[in-house]
Amino acid sequence: MSQAQDTRAAAERVFSPQELEAGRWLFAQDCIFLGAAVDDAGLPGGNLNEVAFAGRSNVGKSSLINALSGRKTLARTSHTPGRTRQINFFELGGRLVLVDLPGYGYARAAKTDARRWTALTRRYLKGHAPLRRVLLLIDSRHGLKDNDREIMAELDAAAVSYQVVLTKADKPARAALAATRDALRDELAGHPAAHPDCVLTSAHSGEGIASLRAGLAVLAAAPQAG
């Protein structure tokens, strides 16, 4: 087995039945919309740990949040890239805050709006104390793009922990999906703030949802911000 294969095997996280149940229980709790921020003044206070969902426009952020929470309309979904134009905050069972960030990389958004969303998102990612992890969503059909790598470099520089989540895992052939995941793991090994493993998910089939819930339940149980 090569060193890269050793790293991949070590990165696999198998959650216990108790951890999977903790994740299921957490996401069965009430999930309340706290508010939407379009500027720094709109960012909520509080001391609950936050997990932010980031990714290119139309990568499936809202669909994944809905699948995790078991609610079809918690986060709005759209086939139109760039629909989310603000930072949306949801409190989950008084234990964790889920943060739906605007997508990046959509050129047809008005340039002045795009600059404002991008600037606010980057300030949030670099300087919001309650943020404990960023889930960086990547379309499993396409893999990493240059603007994904830009965000990863910024998170590395700011020492903000992030984990790659491959979305739409029901779309590619399994061999192609495995190759994309292996390539990602190899690349992540060179990023100091990156979690070593990436999670395969599908909001359509439910693949990976239970494991992702379990991982977020672990973060919810960690010492709270502030």
C-alpha positions as CSV (number, residue, x, y, z in Angstrom):
1,M,0.0,0.0,0.0
2,S,1.4,3.4,-1.0
3,Q,1.7,6.3,1.5
4,A,-1.2,8.1,-0.2
5,Q,-3.3,4.9,0.2
6,D,-2.3,4.7,3.9
7,T,-3.4,8.3,4.4
8,R,-6.8,7.6,2.7
9,A,-7.4,4.5,4.9
10,A,-6.5,6.4,8.1
11,A,-8.8,9.2,7.1
12,E,-11.9,7.0,6.9
13,R,-14.1,7.7,9.8
14,V,-16.6,5.0,10.8
15,F,-19.1,6.3,13.3
16,S,-20.4,4.1,16.1
17,P,-24.1,3.4,16.4
18,Q,-24.2,5.7,19.4
19,E,-22.6,8.5,17.3
20,L,-25.0,7.9,14.4
21,E,-28.0,8.0,16.8
22,A,-26.6,11.3,18.3
23,G,-26.6,12.8,14.8
24,R,-30.1,11.6,14.1
25,W,-31.4,13.0,17.4
26,L,-29.7,16.3,16.8
27,F,-31.2,16.8,13.4
28,A,-34.6,15.7,14.6
29,Q,-34.8,18.8,16.9
30,D,-36.4,22.1,16.0
31,C,-34.5,24.1,13.5
32,I,-35.3,27.8,13.7
33,F,-34.5,30.5,11.2
34,L,-32.5,33.1,13.1
35,G,-32.1,35.7,10.4
36,A,-30.3,36.7,7.2
37,A,-27.3,39.0,7.0
38,V,-26.6,41.3,4.1
39,D,-23.9,43.3,5.9
40,D,-21.8,43.0,9.1
41,A,-24.5,44.5,11.3
42,G,-26.8,41.6,10.4
43,L,-24.4,38.9,11.7
44,P,-26.0,37.4,14.9
45,G,-24.3,37.2,18.2
46,G,-24.6,34.3,20.6
47,N,-22.2,31.6,21.7
48,L,-23.4,28.5,19.9
49,N,-20.9,26.8,17.6
50,E,-21.5,27.5,14.0
51,V,-21.0,25.3,10.9
52,A,-21.0,27.1,7.6
53,F,-21.9,25.5,4.2
54,A,-19.9,27.1,1.4
55,G,-19.5,26.2,-2.3
56,R,-19.9,27.3,-5.9
57,S,-23.3,28.4,-7.0
58,N,-25.7,25.5,-7.7
59,V,-23.5,23.0,-5.9
60,G,-26.4,21.9,-3.7
61,K,-25.9,23.8,-0.4
62,S,-29.6,24.3,0.3
63,S,-30.5,20.8,-0.8
64,L,-28.0,19.3,1.5
65,I,-29.1,21.5,4.5
66,N,-32.7,20.4,3.8
67,A,-31.6,16.7,3.6
68,L,-29.7,16.9,6.9
69,S,-32.6,18.5,8.7
70,G,-35.2,16.3,7.1
71,R,-37.2,19.4,6.0
72,K,-37.9,20.1,2.4
73,T,-38.1,23.9,2.6
74,L,-35.8,24.9,5.5
75,A,-33.3,26.4,3.0
76,R,-34.6,27.6,-0.3
77,T,-33.5,25.6,-3.4
78,S,-33.4,26.8,-6.9
79,H,-32.2,25.6,-10.3
80,T,-31.0,29.2,-10.9
81,P,-27.4,29.6,-9.8
82,G,-26.7,32.6,-7.4
83,R,-30.2,32.4,-5.8
84,T,-28.8,32.7,-2.2
85,R,-27.7,36.4,-1.9
86,Q,-27.3,36.6,1.9
87,I,-25.9,34.7,4.8
88,N,-28.8,32.7,6.4
89,F,-28.6,31.4,10.0
90,F,-30.5,28.5,11.4
91,E,-30.4,27.3,15.1
92,L,-30.6,23.6,15.5
93,G,-32.1,22.4,18.8
94,G,-30.3,25.1,20.8
95,R,-27.1,23.1,20.1
96,L,-25.6,24.3,16.8
97,V,-26.1,27.0,14.2
98,L,-26.1,26.1,10.5
99,V,-25.0,28.8,8.2
100,D,-26.0,28.9,4.5
101,L,-23.5,31.1,2.7
102,P,-24.0,32.7,-0.8
103,G,-22.5,30.6,-3.6
104,Y,-19.5,31.9,-5.4
105,G,-18.3,31.6,-9.0
106,Y,-21.6,32.7,-10.7
107,A,-20.7,35.3,-13.3
108,R,-24.2,36.4,-14.2
109,A,-24.9,37.9,-10.8
110,A,-24.8,41.7,-10.9
111,K,-21.2,42.6,-10.3
112,T,-21.8,45.1,-7.6
113,D,-24.0,42.6,-5.7
114,A,-21.5,39.8,-6.2
115,R,-18.6,41.9,-4.8
116,R,-20.7,42.8,-1.7
117,W,-21.7,39.2,-1.1
118,T,-18.2,38.0,-1.6
119,A,-16.7,40.6,0.7
120,L,-19.2,39.9,3.5
121,T,-18.7,36.1,3.2
122,R,-15.0,36.4,3.3
123,R,-15.1,38.6,6.4
124,Y,-17.5,36.2,8.1
125,L,-15.2,33.2,7.3
126,K,-12.1,34.9,8.6
127,G,-13.4,36.7,11.6
128,H,-16.6,35.3,13.1
129,A,-15.6,33.8,16.4
130,P,-18.4,31.2,16.8
131,L,-17.5,29.5,13.4
132,R,-16.1,26.1,14.2
133,R,-16.0,24.5,10.7
134,V,-16.7,25.2,7.1
135,L,-18.2,22.5,5.0
136,L,-16.8,23.2,1.5
137,L,-19.2,21.6,-0.9
138,I,-17.8,20.3,-4.2
139,D,-19.9,18.9,-7.1
140,S,-18.7,15.3,-7.4
141,R,-19.1,15.4,-11.1
142,H,-16.6,18.3,-11.5
143,G,-14.1,18.1,-8.6
144,L,-12.2,21.2,-7.4
145,K,-12.2,24.4,-9.5
146,D,-9.8,27.3,-9.2
147,N,-12.2,29.4,-7.1
148,D,-12.6,26.5,-4.7
149,R,-8.8,26.4,-4.3
150,E,-8.8,30.2,-3.7
151,I,-11.3,29.7,-0.8
152,M,-9.2,26.8,0.6
153,A,-6.0,28.9,0.5
154,E,-7.8,31.7,2.4
155,L,-9.2,29.3,5.0
156,D,-5.7,27.8,5.4
157,A,-4.2,31.3,5.9
158,A,-6.9,32.2,8.5
159,A,-6.5,28.8,10.2
160,V,-10.3,28.1,9.8
161,S,-11.0,24.4,9.9
162,Y,-12.8,23.0,6.8
163,Q,-14.0,19.7,5.4
164,V,-14.7,18.9,1.8
165,V,-18.2,17.4,1.1
166,L,-18.8,15.9,-2.3
167,T,-22.4,16.6,-3.3
168,K,-24.6,14.8,-5.9
169,A,-22.8,11.5,-5.4
170,D,-25.6,9.7,-7.1
171,K,-24.8,11.3,-10.4
172,P,-21.3,10.0,-11.5
173,A,-20.4,6.4,-12.1
174,R,-18.9,4.8,-9.0
175,A,-15.4,4.4,-10.5
176,A,-15.3,8.1,-11.4
177,L,-16.6,9.1,-8.0
178,A,-13.9,7.0,-6.3
179,A,-11.2,8.6,-8.5
180,T,-12.4,12.1,-7.7
181,R,-12.5,11.3,-4.0
182,D,-8.9,9.9,-4.0
183,A,-7.6,12.9,-6.0
184,L,-9.2,15.2,-3.5
185,R,-7.7,13.4,-0.5
186,D,-4.3,13.6,-2.1
187,E,-4.7,17.4,-2.6
188,L,-6.1,18.0,0.8
189,A,-3.0,16.5,2.4
190,G,-1.2,19.7,1.5
191,H,-3.7,22.0,3.2
192,P,-3.0,22.6,6.9
193,A,-6.6,23.6,7.8
194,A,-8.3,20.9,5.9
195,H,-9.9,17.8,7.4
196,P,-8.1,14.8,5.9
197,D,-11.3,13.1,4.7
198,C,-14.0,14.2,2.3
199,V,-17.6,13.0,2.7
200,L,-19.7,11.6,-0.2
201,T,-23.3,12.8,0.0
202,S,-26.4,12.8,-2.1
203,A,-29.5,14.9,-1.0
204,H,-31.5,12.7,-3.5
205,S,-30.5,9.2,-2.4
206,G,-29.5,10.0,1.2
207,E,-26.0,8.7,0.9
208,G,-23.6,10.1,3.5
209,I,-26.3,12.1,5.3
210,A,-26.2,9.9,8.5
211,S,-22.4,10.1,8.7
212,L,-22.4,13.9,8.1
213,R,-25.1,14.3,10.8
214,A,-22.9,12.3,13.2
215,G,-19.8,14.4,12.5
216,L,-21.8,17.6,13.1
217,A,-23.2,16.2,16.4
218,V,-19.6,15.8,17.6
219,L,-19.0,19.5,16.8
220,A,-22.2,20.5,18.6
221,A,-21.0,18.7,21.7
222,A,-17.6,20.5,21.7
223,P,-17.1,23.4,24.1
224,Q,-19.1,26.4,22.8
225,A,-17.8,29.6,21.4
226,G,-17.1,32.5,23.7
